[in-house]
């Protein structure tokens, strides 16, 4: 807790704030000395004891309104933030650090592999995060899980006075569809390539594109099914190769199954994106599911007549690494913890 910014400052106030014990002289209290650190060149925060001189005259008044630690304040939006980048070389030093997100400011994650704010490994000292704005995870792609809003890999204190919201899961893909398609060749007769041949009272044989595709022992048959197609004898023809007198045209009717893809699921709600609606699928296929809102799973895709729809993605976590975090919530959270 900072020393009061008005009124008298006592030696006891200084001892309490800077954790001093034993005999201490003013010369021990310069900024950059043993007890009050100077800020590293790559530390983007402010030194909360910046009014304490580094040399020369020093008075009790120099400590008015000061505190032990560094503070970084987000006054404008940012994405994919790591605490180590905020405090540079001082991040690994056993010295208090504060991160403050101002009211009306949003930190966001641009992919589900990132978080809006991460207290990454390597930090030392008491790390305190105070959120007065919004932390938003990234939304999941179709069928994929949403991203996290906040993650900690080292011990920290997190006070939420604003909103912390996980990215929504993407909607599931719709089930596949199928339908039957029938084609009719019409009667075809080709001198030697496609024809119906009857061999006396023995049987029949069907030639299609120069290959035997069907045969039957009964010479009286007029329709043969083979390989998913039905071949029907047509009108009598003459002039077959080899002088055969009994040749006929032939009609082939084929039925096949056509498979269609299910619709894609909508994206989940996330930083700078709204939840999306799933797209429609092909014939008899299911529509993709709707993406989840912040902190919610995506909807499953609708079933097709060939396969069932797929489940939507799960929401991300508003807080990941909860075992490292002392969390106080005075605001709104959306999603779960991990």
Helices and strands as residue ranges (DSSP letters): H 11-18, G 26-28, E 46-47, G 60-63, E 70-74, E 78-79, E 81-82, H 83-87, G 88-92, E 97-101, E 106-108, E 117-119, E 127-131, E 134-136, E 150-152, E 156-160, E 163-165, E 177-184, E 195-199, E 203-208, E 211-216, E 223-226, E 229-237, G 241-243, E 247-260, E 317-319, G 322-324, E 325-329, E 332-334, E 336-337
